[in-house]
Amino acid sequence: MSASASDWVRRFAVEHREVRGQLVRLGPAWLALREHSDYPEPVRALLGEAVAATVLLASTLKFEGELTLQLQGDGAVRLLVAQCTHDFRVRAVARFERERLAEDFATLAGQGSIAVTIESGRLQSRYQGVVPIDGDSLASSLEHYFENSEQLPTRVRLAADAAGAAGLLVQRLPQHGGVGADVASAAAAREAEAWETYETAARALADIGADELLLRPVEELLQRAVPGLDLRMFDTQAVSFGCRCSRERVTGMLRSLGAEEVRSIVAEQGAVTVTCEFCQKPWRFDAVDVSRLFSAAADLPPGSSAVEVTLTPEIGRAHV
């Protein structure tokens, strides 16, 4: 994928204008995220856009914790959850009805809502913004989110294919002016320039094709968005796939189910296998493991098969 073969997000700002933006490109991280999943092309594309969107959203914030984008509606994709931590580790999952799949966003998403949840581990705080699914794309729904939840004029462009995912966001920031006639006049002129810059960028984003967003050199994309203006580029930040499931988390979940229930599954099936819904990694516990888990001897018959317990992601967190 040449320019998009690495995983990164980069912020930029237009000098002397209250306009900023972020650009994200994912390659290996996107492949690793889907390594054990088999999504049909329309679902895969929507999931890739959602992953790119979570990175863009996280890069606009200063926080320590996790940002979750959840789409839930009555369309073919009943639930989609994408998560990004403050250090840009991503994971995602989608549930869908295969027989209802189509190419258009309206059919995939249906009517429902998009929730953006930010959880800060250090402060143990939680913020959530919810907007209706709106427009003909995930990008337009996110623009609606920024307009309503952040009061920031924002344009978003998203794209994803089998090899990569990408996103570009441009925002018009509020202007902070002073007092006095001369100051007010200068502020008005600067305000007009900032709006012109933002509107030019918004039109440019609408004309950028998916292939261009995924593959075209970054400098070309940004010069198309803000032609003839100086850009201040910030440091590139690495993005990676990172699922937080672990044997310790699964052990805690099994203990919460109770010894009687877990032992009954092992007695019937020979083992209990907990599969992380995000990365599809199976965590298998046999009779010996369960005996150690509950610190008691277990008189269990041998078995050769395992039962799978699929974990369900909630808004803002997953069970493992």
Beta strands, then each sheet from edge to edge (+ up, - down):
strand 1: 8-14
strand 2: 19-26
strand 3: 65-73
strand 4: 77-85
strand 5: 89-96
strand 6: 112-120
strand 7: 125-132
strand 8: 154-160
strand 9: 165-172
strand 10: 231-233
strand 11: 237-238
strand 12: 240-241
strand 13: 271-275
strand 14: 282-286
strand 15: 307-310
sheet 1: 8+ 9- 2+ 1- 10+
sheet 2: 8+ 9- 2+ 1- 11+
sheet 3: 7+ 6- 3+ 4- 5+ 12+
sheet 4: 14+ 13- 15-
end
